[in-house]
């Protein structure tokens, strides 16, 4: 059994807390690098969430909010 499998077992049932920890770690790295590697950090966070079985970060914008990569509606 690998270390990663052990971590997944320990986090089972605590996916939300793991996701918050991933967010905090990413925010820390973004702060230390002054956002220079923000897109790479976001990609790493998403891959970690997928591996850990965590939930995606919650957004306060709702389902009808425009995505960041789409132009605003007129």
C-alpha positions as CSV (number, residue, x, y, z in Angstrom):
1,X,0.0,0.0,0.0
2,X,1.4,3.3,-1.0
3,X,1.5,6.5,1.1
4,X,-1.0,8.1,-1.2
5,X,-3.5,5.2,-0.7
6,X,-3.0,5.6,3.1
7,X,-3.8,9.3,2.8
8,X,-6.9,8.6,0.7
9,X,-8.1,6.1,3.4
10,X,-7.5,8.6,6.2
11,X,-9.4,11.4,4.3
12,X,-12.4,9.2,3.5
13,X,-15.4,11.0,4.8
14,X,-13.5,14.3,5.1
15,X,-13.4,15.3,1.5
16,X,-14.7,18.8,2.2
17,X,-11.9,19.5,4.7
18,X,-9.3,18.1,2.3
19,X,-10.6,20.4,-0.4
20,X,-10.3,23.4,1.9
21,X,-6.8,22.3,2.7
22,X,-5.9,22.1,-1.0
23,X,-7.3,25.6,-1.4
24,X,-5.3,27.0,1.5
25,X,-2.1,25.4,0.2
26,X,-2.7,26.8,-3.3
27,X,-3.4,30.3,-1.9
28,X,-0.2,30.1,0.1
29,X,1.8,29.1,-3.0
30,X,0.1,31.9,-5.0
31,X,1.0,34.4,-2.2
32,X,4.6,33.3,-2.0
33,X,5.1,33.4,-5.8
34,X,3.0,36.6,-6.1
35,X,0.6,34.8,-8.5
36,X,3.3,34.2,-11.1
37,X,2.3,30.5,-11.4
38,X,-1.4,30.8,-10.7
39,X,-2.6,28.7,-13.6
40,X,-0.2,25.9,-12.7
41,X,-1.3,26.0,-9.1
42,X,-5.0,25.9,-10.1
43,X,-4.3,22.9,-12.3
44,X,-2.5,21.1,-9.5
45,X,-5.3,21.9,-7.1
46,X,-7.9,20.4,-9.5
47,X,-5.8,17.2,-10.0
48,X,-5.4,16.8,-6.2
49,X,-9.1,17.1,-5.7
50,X,-9.7,14.5,-8.3
51,X,-7.2,12.1,-6.8
52,X,-8.5,12.6,-3.2
53,X,-12.2,12.4,-4.2
54,X,-12.8,15.9,-2.9
55,X,-15.5,18.2,-4.0
56,X,-14.8,21.2,-6.3
57,X,-14.5,24.5,-4.5
58,X,-17.8,26.2,-3.9
59,X,-18.6,29.4,-5.7
60,X,-20.9,32.1,-4.3
61,X,-21.8,33.2,-7.8
62,X,-24.5,30.6,-8.6
63,X,-25.0,28.5,-11.7
64,X,-26.0,31.4,-14.0
65,X,-22.8,33.4,-13.4
66,X,-20.6,33.8,-16.4
67,X,-17.4,31.7,-16.5
68,X,-14.1,33.6,-16.3
69,X,-13.2,32.5,-19.9
70,X,-16.4,33.8,-21.5
71,X,-17.2,37.4,-22.3
72,X,-19.9,39.1,-20.2
73,X,-23.5,39.1,-21.5
74,X,-24.8,42.3,-23.0
